[in-house]
Amino acid sequence: MPGTTSQERQAIAKQYGLQQMGVRPPLGRYIRDVASRWAFIRVLGTATAYSKNQNNYLGQLWAVLNPILNATVYVLIFGILLGANRGVENTIAFITIGTFLYRFFEQSVHAGSRSIAQKTNLIRSLHFPRAVLPIAQVVSLLTTLLPALVVMCAIVLLSGLLPAYPMVHITWSWLLLPAIVALMWIFNTGIAFIVARAVAITPDLDNVIGFVLRLVMYGSGVIFPVTHYVYRLPEALQPVVGAILEYQPIGVFLYVARSILTQEPLFPQDPWMWAWAAGWAVVAFVAGFIIFWRGEERYGRD
């Protein structure tokens, strides 16, 4: 608009409801903008979930077969050959719950880390809050997790029929499984925000995430109870390391899930563990959202 000053152009833009592109909006407006696009997030998430195995012969069955095969491998190696599940009465149930739920976390981190880098053309073409992308990625994984959870519960229940293991009974606590999955979904979304910004700014970090996740898996009691091996450390370190391993987020979520589905003496119902799970979910989501929002204007430019 030739012949107008910068202040005049800003006044005209404000008059017609125009907004400046490529700047970070205030946090409150950003939250409302993301919430208003929930329908788009849901459609994008379900479409992403459907497209993943579309070209395979077994199609969406792989969403269930992959965690089953993972659990089978770990049961054979750590549960039977190595006998690493010290103090666990039902090895199959223990490892199945751990691998199914940890896979949800692991895939959420990987999907979040690539949510910005793989959508650069979309980011540069359309104006929308970039937080939509990592949220949609985790929603797509939640969509594929739901049928896998049914299979997980069936395996846990059937494992109690084997002679070597105690019976697994369906109790009222099974109704709490959706609650812990929801908390884990919130937590995973928060972590996805953090890794999305980190990898968008420093792409090399994407090559490191796999190694970090492997370390987290072995340190979270996914396939064997790590707290039983703390005694190998110096005596002065055992209480500190034991507390860290027990109350770190993935360990807490797996503890609660196992206390819901099994009657393992190692995992009694504990309200404090629920409090820890809720706390980790809220802290991760709020911190992750703010961290991601602070880099909003950089996505698609660096």
Residue frames relative to the residue before (quaternion, step in Angstrom):
aa qw qx qy qz dx dy dz
M 1.0000 0.0000 0.0000 0.0000 0.00 0.00 0.00
P 0.1885 -0.8135 0.5408 0.1016 3.59 0.01 1.26
G 0.7793 0.3538 -0.2575 0.4486 3.52 -1.18 0.60
T 0.6643 0.4451 -0.3146 0.5116 3.63 1.26 0.19
T 0.4521 -0.6758 0.5133 0.2745 3.53 -1.15 0.64
S 0.6887 -0.4673 0.3529 0.4274 3.54 -1.33 0.20
Q 0.6509 0.5165 -0.3179 0.4567 3.60 0.97 -0.84
E 0.6488 0.5166 -0.3164 0.4604 3.58 1.02 -0.79
R 0.6522 0.5045 -0.3203 0.4664 3.57 0.97 -0.81
Q 0.6358 0.5169 -0.3297 0.4689 3.59 1.04 -0.73
A 0.6436 0.5189 -0.3205 0.4624 3.58 1.01 -0.78
I 0.6489 0.5068 -0.3171 0.4707 3.59 1.02 -0.80
A 0.6419 0.5226 -0.3225 0.4593 3.58 0.98 -0.84
K 0.6600 0.4988 -0.3053 0.4716 3.56 0.99 -0.85
Q 0.6258 0.5587 -0.3355 0.4286 3.58 1.03 -0.78
Y 0.7733 0.3333 -0.1678 0.5126 3.58 1.00 -0.85
G 0.5622 -0.6593 0.3677 0.3377 3.59 1.23 0.41
L 0.4013 0.7133 -0.4825 0.3119 3.59 1.15 0.53
Q 0.2027 -0.7789 0.5851 0.0999 3.55 -1.12 0.71
Q 0.5210 -0.6374 0.4712 0.3167 3.54 -1.11 0.70
M 0.3704 -0.7362 0.5276 0.2061 3.58 -0.90 0.95
G 0.8219 0.3113 -0.1985 0.4338 3.54 -1.26 0.49
V 0.6182 0.4909 -0.3826 0.4800 3.59 1.12 0.53
R 0.5098 -0.6415 0.4779 0.3167 3.54 -1.21 0.52
P 0.3314 -0.7503 0.5321 0.2098 3.60 -0.68 1.02
P 0.6453 -0.4815 0.3903 0.4466 3.60 -1.22 0.21
L 0.6447 -0.5712 0.3461 0.3720 3.56 -1.12 0.73
G 0.6580 0.5274 -0.3222 0.4302 3.59 0.86 -0.89
R 0.6805 0.4726 -0.2859 0.4815 3.56 0.91 -0.92
Y 0.6201 0.5483 -0.3366 0.4489 3.57 1.07 -0.73
I 0.6402 0.5155 -0.3231 0.4691 3.60 0.98 -0.83
R 0.6665 0.4937 -0.3062 0.4672 3.59 0.91 -0.88
D 0.6378 0.5347 -0.3248 0.4492 3.56 1.04 -0.77
V 0.6541 0.4963 -0.3103 0.4792 3.58 0.98 -0.83
A 0.6661 0.5139 -0.3070 0.4449 3.59 0.88 -0.94
S 0.6557 0.5264 -0.3167 0.4389 3.59 1.02 -0.74
R 0.7023 0.4425 -0.2604 0.4931 3.58 1.23 -0.33
W 0.2590 0.8011 -0.5076 0.1831 3.60 1.17 0.46
A 0.6205 0.5409 -0.3534 0.4445 3.62 1.00 -0.75
F 0.6535 0.5002 -0.3065 0.4785 3.58 1.00 -0.82
I 0.6272 0.5371 -0.3318 0.4562 3.59 1.00 -0.81
R 0.6687 0.5090 -0.2989 0.4522 3.57 0.91 -0.95
V 0.6752 0.4873 -0.2940 0.4694 3.59 0.91 -0.92
L 0.6595 0.5022 -0.3081 0.4668 3.58 0.94 -0.88
G 0.6612 0.5161 -0.3101 0.4475 3.58 0.98 -0.82
T 0.6925 0.4624 -0.2879 0.4731 3.59 0.84 -0.91
A 0.6291 0.5270 -0.3367 0.4617 3.61 1.05 -0.72
T 0.6422 0.5168 -0.3181 0.4684 3.58 1.02 -0.81
A 0.6491 0.5160 -0.3156 0.4614 3.58 0.97 -0.85
Y 0.6764 0.5003 -0.2972 0.4516 3.58 0.95 -0.88
S 0.7026 0.5042 -0.2748 0.4204 3.59 0.96 -0.84
K 0.5246 0.6855 -0.4088 0.2963 3.61 1.14 -0.51
N 0.8156 0.1902 -0.0794 0.5407 3.60 0.81 -0.98
Q 0.2757 0.8142 -0.4791 0.1772 3.55 1.23 0.41
N 0.7335 0.4330 -0.2345 0.4685 3.60 1.04 -0.75
N 0.5613 0.5841 -0.3993 0.4294 3.62 1.24 0.07
Y 0.6044 -0.5797 0.4013 0.3710 3.56 -1.15 0.59
L 0.7380 0.4058 -0.2304 0.4874 3.59 0.98 -0.83
G 0.3433 -0.7960 0.4540 0.2060 3.56 1.31 -0.03
Q 0.8576 -0.1150 0.1049 0.4901 3.55 -0.96 -0.96
L 0.4669 0.6689 -0.4529 0.3597 3.61 1.23 -0.10
W 0.5889 0.5909 -0.3726 0.4064 3.58 1.13 -0.54
A 0.5487 0.5990 -0.4015 0.4231 3.61 1.16 -0.40
V 0.7105 0.3946 -0.2344 0.5335 3.58 1.20 -0.55
L 0.6654 0.5336 -0.3090 0.4207 3.58 0.97 -0.88
N 0.6249 0.5689 -0.3504 0.4039 3.61 0.96 -0.78
P 0.7085 0.4156 -0.2962 0.4874 3.66 0.73 -0.84
I 0.5979 0.5503 -0.3733 0.4477 3.63 1.09 -0.58
L 0.6714 0.4866 -0.2973 0.4733 3.58 0.92 -0.91
N 0.6121 0.5427 -0.3441 0.4609 3.59 1.04 -0.76
A 0.6836 0.4883 -0.2841 0.4620 3.55 0.83 -1.02
T 0.6331 0.5422 -0.3314 0.4420 3.59 0.99 -0.80
V 0.6584 0.5122 -0.3094 0.4566 3.56 0.91 -0.92
Y 0.7039 0.4637 -0.2771 0.4612 3.60 0.84 -0.95
V 0.6106 0.5325 -0.3590 0.4633 3.61 1.06 -0.64
L 0.6728 0.5011 -0.3029 0.4521 3.59 0.91 -0.92
I 0.7346 0.4335 -0.2485 0.4590 3.59 0.84 -0.98
F 0.8021 0.3130 -0.1582 0.4833 3.58 0.59 -1.15
G 0.7171 0.4640 -0.2682 0.4457 3.58 0.98 -0.71
I 0.7872 0.3114 -0.1522 0.5101 3.57 0.95 -0.91
L 0.7493 0.4099 -0.2411 0.4608 3.60 0.65 -1.08
L 0.7849 0.3159 -0.1650 0.5069 3.60 0.81 -0.98
G 0.2550 -0.7964 0.5117 0.1970 3.59 1.15 -0.45
A 0.2484 0.8279 -0.4711 0.1761 3.56 1.05 0.82
N 0.6078 0.5842 -0.3600 0.3996 3.61 1.19 -0.29
R 0.0703 -0.8409 0.5362 -0.0181 3.51 0.54 1.25
G 0.8465 0.1689 -0.1395 0.4852 3.57 -0.83 1.05
V 0.5809 0.5706 -0.3786 0.4400 3.63 1.26 0.00
E 0.3766 -0.7505 0.5003 0.2113 3.58 -0.77 1.01
N 0.7904 0.1786 -0.0801 0.5804 3.59 0.97 -0.85
T 0.2431 -0.8160 0.5113 0.1166 3.55 -0.02 1.33
I 0.6458 0.5357 -0.3325 0.4306 3.58 0.91 -0.87
A 0.6758 0.4793 -0.2995 0.4731 3.60 0.86 -0.93
F 0.6344 0.5526 -0.3256 0.4314 3.58 0.94 -0.91
I 0.7347 0.4205 -0.2391 0.4757 3.58 0.74 -1.07
T 0.6240 0.5508 -0.3505 0.4295 3.61 0.98 -0.75
I 0.6652 0.4837 -0.3066 0.4791 3.60 0.85 -0.92
G 0.6667 0.5213 -0.3057 0.4363 3.57 0.91 -0.90
T 0.7222 0.4495 -0.2677 0.4524 3.59 0.80 -0.98
F 0.6399 0.5244 -0.3417 0.4459 3.61 0.97 -0.77
L 0.7334 0.4217 -0.2494 0.4712 3.60 0.80 -0.95
Y 0.6434 0.5074 -0.3468 0.4564 3.60 0.99 -0.68
R 0.5890 0.5645 -0.3694 0.4449 3.58 1.09 -0.64
F 0.6097 0.5434 -0.3434 0.4636 3.60 1.06 -0.73
F 0.6715 0.4806 -0.2937 0.4815 3.59 0.92 -0.87
E 0.6678 0.5227 -0.2999 0.4368 3.57 0.85 -1.00
Q 0.6883 0.4671 -0.2844 0.4767 3.57 0.86 -0.92
S 0.6108 0.5520 -0.3517 0.4455 3.60 1.07 -0.66
V 0.6507 0.5059 -0.3153 0.4703 3.58 0.99 -0.83
H 0.6691 0.4900 -0.3044 0.4686 3.60 0.87 -0.92
A 0.6738 0.4898 -0.3037 0.4625 3.60 0.89 -0.90
G 0.6484 0.5166 -0.3194 0.4590 3.58 0.99 -0.78
S 0.6558 0.5324 -0.3192 0.4297 3.56 0.96 -0.84
R 0.7523 0.3695 -0.2036 0.5060 3.59 1.12 -0.60
S 0.4343 0.7422 -0.4375 0.2629 3.58 1.27 -0.10
I 0.7064 0.4086 -0.2602 0.5161 3.61 1.07 -0.63
A 0.6739 0.5282 -0.3042 0.4174 3.57 0.83 -1.01
Q 0.7382 0.4149 -0.2338 0.4779 3.61 1.00 -0.77
K 0.7121 0.4050 -0.2538 0.5142 3.60 1.25 -0.02
T 0.2047 0.8260 -0.5053 0.1432 3.57 1.14 0.59
N 0.6600 0.5098 -0.3192 0.4501 3.60 0.90 -0.87
L 0.6470 0.5107 -0.3182 0.4684 3.58 1.00 -0.81
I 0.6491 0.5280 -0.3145 0.4483 3.58 0.97 -0.88
R 0.7097 0.4588 -0.2604 0.4669 3.57 0.96 -0.87
S 0.6842 0.5029 -0.2821 0.4465 3.58 1.18 -0.45
L 0.8110 0.2214 -0.0824 0.5353 3.59 0.95 -0.84
H 0.3640 -0.7044 0.5666 0.2245 3.53 -1.24 0.55
F 0.3185 0.7011 -0.5814 0.2628 3.57 -0.58 1.20
P 0.5899 -0.5625 0.4141 0.4052 3.62 -1.14 0.39
R 0.4514 -0.7315 0.4421 0.2565 3.58 -0.66 1.10
A 0.5240 0.6401 -0.4122 0.3818 3.60 1.20 -0.35
V 0.4992 0.6530 -0.4188 0.3860 3.58 1.23 -0.36
L 0.6680 0.5553 -0.3109 0.3857 3.59 0.93 -0.88
P 0.7096 0.4071 -0.2952 0.4935 3.68 0.70 -0.85
I 0.6035 0.5443 -0.3719 0.4486 3.62 1.06 -0.63
A 0.6705 0.5034 -0.2997 0.4552 3.58 0.90 -0.93
Q 0.6201 0.5457 -0.3471 0.4440 3.60 1.04 -0.70
V 0.6932 0.4535 -0.2836 0.4831 3.58 0.90 -0.89
V 0.5943 0.5482 -0.3617 0.4641 3.61 1.10 -0.61
S 0.6395 0.5241 -0.3314 0.4544 3.60 0.98 -0.80
L 0.6675 0.4856 -0.2995 0.4784 3.59 1.02 -0.76
L 0.6082 0.5333 -0.3501 0.4724 3.58 1.10 -0.63
T 0.6173 0.5574 -0.3344 0.4433 3.57 1.07 -0.76
T 0.7135 0.4252 -0.2548 0.4952 3.59 0.95 -0.85
L 0.5935 0.5825 -0.3658 0.4179 3.60 1.19 -0.45
L 0.6033 0.6245 -0.3638 0.3371 3.58 0.95 -0.85
P 0.7006 0.4108 -0.3042 0.4978 3.68 0.78 -0.79
A 0.6060 0.5571 -0.3563 0.4421 3.59 1.12 -0.60
L 0.6098 0.5580 -0.3524 0.4389 3.59 1.10 -0.64
V 0.6100 0.5419 -0.3492 0.4608 3.59 1.07 -0.71
V 0.6625 0.4892 -0.2978 0.4827 3.57 0.97 -0.88
M 0.6218 0.5466 -0.3396 0.4465 3.59 1.00 -0.81
C 0.6723 0.4889 -0.2986 0.4689 3.58 0.88 -0.92
A 0.6375 0.5260 -0.3304 0.4557 3.59 1.01 -0.76
I 0.6526 0.5052 -0.3185 0.4662 3.60 0.96 -0.82
V 0.6349 0.5266 -0.3259 0.4619 3.57 0.97 -0.88
L 0.6812 0.4938 -0.2874 0.4578 3.57 0.89 -0.94
L 0.7001 0.4724 -0.2720 0.4613 3.60 0.89 -0.93
S 0.5770 0.5972 -0.3865 0.4013 3.60 1.12 -0.55
G 0.6222 0.5578 -0.3385 0.4325 3.57 1.16 -0.54
L 0.5993 0.5662 -0.3614 0.4354 3.58 1.25 -0.20
L 0.5553 0.6024 -0.3993 0.4116 3.59 1.22 -0.26
P 0.5888 -0.6289 0.3758 0.3415 3.61 -0.96 0.84
A 0.6903 0.5154 -0.2890 0.4175 3.58 1.03 -0.77
Y 0.7469 0.3880 -0.1980 0.5023 3.58 1.21 -0.36
P 0.5246 -0.6253 0.4663 0.3410 3.60 -1.13 0.56
M 0.6262 -0.5468 0.4029 0.3829 3.57 -1.21 0.48
V 0.2388 -0.7272 0.6254 0.1519 3.53 -1.18 0.70
H 0.1608 -0.8138 0.5560 0.0518 3.56 -0.64 1.12
I 0.4148 -0.6632 0.5592 0.2745 3.55 -1.14 0.70
T 0.0123 -0.8116 0.5821 -0.0484 3.56 -0.59 1.17
W 0.7249 -0.4191 0.3161 0.4461 3.56 -1.32 0.06
S 0.6035 0.5971 -0.3605 0.3864 3.58 1.09 -0.64
W 0.5366 0.6245 -0.4122 0.3900 3.61 1.17 -0.41
L 0.5906 0.5872 -0.3601 0.4204 3.58 1.17 -0.53
L 0.6360 0.5448 -0.3220 0.4417 3.57 1.25 -0.35
L 0.4396 0.7187 -0.4542 0.2895 3.61 1.23 -0.17
P 0.6484 0.5054 -0.3517 0.4476 3.68 0.84 -0.75
A 0.6213 0.5551 -0.3526 0.4260 3.60 1.06 -0.66
I 0.6993 0.4461 -0.2889 0.4780 3.61 0.84 -0.87
V 0.6075 0.5306 -0.3561 0.4717 3.60 1.12 -0.59
A 0.6369 0.5227 -0.3255 0.4638 3.59 1.01 -0.78
L 0.6522 0.4990 -0.3170 0.4745 3.59 0.97 -0.81
M 0.6552 0.5002 -0.3134 0.4714 3.57 1.01 -0.77
W 0.6032 0.5475 -0.3465 0.4651 3.58 1.10 -0.67
I 0.6514 0.5014 -0.3096 0.4780 3.59 0.95 -0.86
F 0.6513 0.5098 -0.3095 0.4692 3.57 0.96 -0.89
N 0.6657 0.5100 -0.3068 0.4501 3.60 0.86 -0.94
T 0.6314 0.5306 -0.3361 0.4548 3.57 1.02 -0.76
G 0.6394 0.5243 -0.3230 0.4603 3.58 1.00 -0.79
I 0.6647 0.4804 -0.3020 0.4860 3.58 0.95 -0.85
A 0.6147 0.5473 -0.3452 0.4510 3.60 1.05 -0.73
F 0.6044 0.5457 -0.3495 0.4633 3.61 1.06 -0.72
I 0.6873 0.5033 -0.2892 0.4365 3.56 0.84 -1.02
V 0.7148 0.4335 -0.2724 0.4764 3.60 0.78 -0.98
A 0.5796 0.5764 -0.3858 0.4278 3.61 1.11 -0.56
R 0.6864 0.4556 -0.2920 0.4858 3.58 0.88 -0.88
A 0.6514 0.5357 -0.3277 0.4259 3.59 0.90 -0.91
V 0.7146 0.4369 -0.2643 0.4781 3.60 0.84 -0.93
A 0.6001 0.5564 -0.3657 0.4433 3.60 1.08 -0.62
I 0.7061 0.4316 -0.2536 0.5008 3.58 1.06 -0.75
T 0.7931 0.1128 -0.0328 0.5976 3.59 1.00 -0.88
P 0.2429 -0.8276 0.4850 0.1446 3.62 0.14 1.23
D 0.5764 0.6138 -0.3830 0.3799 3.61 1.08 -0.58
L 0.5664 0.6204 -0.3825 0.3847 3.59 1.14 -0.51
D 0.5539 0.6204 -0.3936 0.3916 3.57 1.16 -0.49
N 0.6530 0.5137 -0.3096 0.4624 3.59 1.14 -0.60
V 0.6709 0.5019 -0.2904 0.4622 3.59 1.21 -0.44
I 0.5531 0.6634 -0.3849 0.3254 3.56 1.13 -0.70
G 0.6312 0.5572 -0.3401 0.4187 3.59 0.96 -0.81
F 0.6689 0.4892 -0.2978 0.4739 3.58 0.97 -0.82
V 0.6303 0.5250 -0.3297 0.4674 3.58 1.03 -0.78
L 0.6669 0.5065 -0.3014 0.4559 3.58 0.94 -0.88
R 0.6200 0.5279 -0.3450 0.4669 3.58 1.08 -0.65
L 0.6417 0.5098 -0.3188 0.4761 3.56 1.01 -0.80
V 0.6421 0.5201 -0.3188 0.4643 3.59 0.98 -0.84
M 0.6336 0.5464 -0.3374 0.4314 3.58 0.97 -0.82
Y 0.7225 0.4299 -0.2558 0.4773 3.58 0.83 -0.96
G 0.7121 0.4438 -0.2648 0.4751 3.58 1.17 -0.43
S 0.6705 0.5165 -0.2867 0.4489 3.57 1.28 0.01
G 0.5193 -0.6619 0.4175 0.3434 3.59 1.19 0.14
V 0.2490 0.7885 -0.5262 0.1986 3.58 1.05 0.70
I 0.8281 0.1735 -0.0567 0.5300 3.58 0.86 -0.95
F 0.7800 0.0403 -0.0884 0.6181 3.58 1.28 -0.01
P 0.5459 -0.6404 0.4266 0.3317 3.60 -1.08 0.64
V 0.2892 -0.8146 0.4790 0.1530 3.57 -0.11 1.30
T 0.6051 0.5844 -0.3721 0.3922 3.59 1.04 -0.64
H 0.6167 0.5525 -0.3507 0.4377 3.61 1.18 -0.40
Y 0.6886 0.4598 -0.2808 0.4853 3.59 1.24 -0.22
V 0.4157 0.7171 -0.4616 0.3160 3.56 1.30 0.10
Y 0.5718 0.6241 -0.3810 0.3719 3.60 1.11 -0.60
R 0.5987 0.5759 -0.3656 0.4198 3.60 1.18 -0.33
L 0.5908 0.5606 -0.3646 0.4514 3.57 1.26 -0.26
P 0.6562 -0.4597 0.3889 0.4547 3.61 -1.25 0.16
E 0.6190 -0.6100 0.3532 0.3464 3.55 -0.98 0.87
A 0.6438 0.5406 -0.3279 0.4310 3.58 1.03 -0.74
L 0.7058 0.4656 -0.2603 0.4662 3.59 1.12 -0.63
Q 0.5161 0.6984 -0.4041 0.2874 3.58 1.14 -0.51
P 0.6841 0.4697 -0.3296 0.4503 3.69 0.75 -0.81
V 0.6717 0.5047 -0.3045 0.4487 3.58 0.94 -0.88
V 0.6934 0.4629 -0.2775 0.4773 3.58 0.79 -1.02
G 0.6318 0.5423 -0.3312 0.4440 3.59 0.98 -0.79
A 0.6670 0.4951 -0.2986 0.4699 3.59 0.97 -0.87
I 0.6367 0.5257 -0.3287 0.4585 3.59 1.00 -0.81
L 0.6844 0.4846 -0.2885 0.4620 3.58 0.87 -0.93
E 0.6904 0.4971 -0.2844 0.4420 3.58 0.99 -0.79
Y 0.8027 0.3129 -0.1435 0.4870 3.58 0.94 -0.87
Q 0.4293 0.6513 -0.5080 0.3654 3.60 1.15 0.30
P 0.7014 -0.5578 0.2263 0.3818 3.60 -1.00 0.84
I 0.6988 0.4616 -0.3036 0.4544 3.62 0.71 -0.98
G 0.6271 0.5353 -0.3327 0.4577 3.57 1.01 -0.76
V 0.6489 0.5163 -0.3158 0.4612 3.59 1.02 -0.79
F 0.6698 0.5000 -0.3081 0.4544 3.59 0.86 -0.94
L 0.6723 0.4836 -0.3045 0.4706 3.59 0.94 -0.83
Y 0.6034 0.5499 -0.3578 0.4533 3.59 1.04 -0.72
V 0.6902 0.4809 -0.2920 0.4551 3.58 0.79 -1.00
A 0.6513 0.5153 -0.3228 0.4539 3.60 0.93 -0.85
R 0.6775 0.4781 -0.2984 0.4726 3.59 0.95 -0.81
S 0.6374 0.5127 -0.3368 0.4663 3.59 1.04 -0.65
I 0.6249 0.5409 -0.3303 0.4559 3.59 1.18 -0.56
L 0.8081 0.3524 -0.1468 0.4486 3.57 0.76 -1.10
T 0.7751 0.2943 -0.1672 0.5335 3.60 1.09 -0.50
Q 0.3784 -0.6885 0.5624 0.2580 3.51 -1.34 0.18
E 0.1898 0.8103 -0.5249 0.1783 3.56 1.09 0.79
P 0.4840 -0.6625 0.4854 0.3020 3.62 -0.90 0.85
L 0.6082 0.5729 -0.3477 0.4254 3.60 1.18 -0.56
F 0.7927 0.2719 -0.1148 0.5335 3.59 1.14 -0.57
P 0.0271 0.8041 -0.5915 0.0536 3.60 0.36 1.17
Q 0.6093 -0.5363 0.4215 0.4043 3.58 -1.21 0.44
D 0.0253 0.8071 -0.5839 0.0836 3.56 -0.77 1.08
P 0.3624 -0.7557 0.4992 0.2198 3.65 -0.41 1.14
W 0.6101 0.5662 -0.3569 0.4240 3.58 1.09 -0.64
M 0.6331 0.5160 -0.3405 0.4659 3.59 1.07 -0.65
W 0.5982 0.5307 -0.3526 0.4860 3.58 1.14 -0.57
A 0.6424 0.5186 -0.3213 0.4638 3.57 1.00 -0.81
W 0.6354 0.5155 -0.3214 0.4767 3.56 1.01 -0.80
A 0.6497 0.5216 -0.3195 0.4514 3.59 0.93 -0.89
A 0.6666 0.4890 -0.3008 0.4754 3.58 0.91 -0.91
G 0.6501 0.5264 -0.3149 0.4485 3.58 0.98 -0.84
W 0.6565 0.4998 -0.3124 0.4707 3.59 0.90 -0.90
A 0.6474 0.5283 -0.3270 0.4414 3.60 0.96 -0.86
V 0.6901 0.4788 -0.2845 0.4621 3.59 0.83 -0.97
V 0.6701 0.5048 -0.3046 0.4509 3.58 0.87 -0.96
A 0.6748 0.4965 -0.3021 0.4549 3.58 0.87 -0.94
F 0.6844 0.4889 -0.3029 0.4483 3.59 0.88 -0.91
V 0.6843 0.4787 -0.2993 0.4616 3.61 0.81 -0.94
A 0.6784 0.4777 -0.2977 0.4723 3.59 0.85 -0.95
G 0.6686 0.5089 -0.3059 0.4477 3.58 0.91 -0.89
F 0.6496 0.5187 -0.3225 0.4527 3.58 0.95 -0.86
I 0.6772 0.4866 -0.2989 0.4641 3.59 0.88 -0.90
I 0.6326 0.5233 -0.3302 0.4657 3.59 0.98 -0.83
F 0.6712 0.4867 -0.3017 0.4708 3.59 0.92 -0.87
W 0.6466 0.5359 -0.3179 0.4401 3.59 0.93 -0.89
R 0.6547 0.5367 -0.3212 0.4245 3.58 0.96 -0.79
G 0.7223 0.3903 -0.2559 0.5103 3.61 1.20 -0.33
E 0.2732 0.8276 -0.4658 0.1531 3.58 1.32 0.15
E 0.7238 0.4655 -0.2707 0.4314 3.59 0.80 -0.94
R 0.6552 0.5379 -0.3166 0.4257 3.61 1.23 -0.28
Y 0.5630 0.6331 -0.3936 0.3567 3.58 1.14 -0.50
G 0.7997 0.2435 -0.2195 0.5030 3.55 -0.85 1.05
R 0.6774 0.4738 -0.2912 0.4815 3.57 1.28 -0.09
D 0.6774 0.5012 -0.3106 0.4399 3.58 0.97 -0.84
